[in-house]
Amino acid sequence: KEIIYADKGRARIEAVTSSPRALEGGRPTAVTLGETHHWLESTQGHEMAAVIERNATKSADGQTRTLANTNAYE
């Protein structure tokens, strides 16, 4: 598991699971969503996006930021 610490251990960047069930319940401050054009229903991508959205709304004062990256534009 990859974890990067910053600010003398008060902040961290952490890679998380690709399982929506395991991700449920977190309270992130920032989330980067990579290659979202590959997030298909058949690979639980839609469920993962929903879990991330629910987790993001749990943050204090709605301060969570999300950034979705894709190279397949419409």
SULHUJO-V693673 format. One line per field, one symbol per residue. ss: DSSP state (h for helix, s for strand, l for the rest). A space follows every 50 residues. Layout:
ss->???
//
This chain:
ss->llsssshhhlsssslllllhhhhllllllssssllhhhllhhhlhhhhhh hhhhhhhllhhhllssssllllll
//
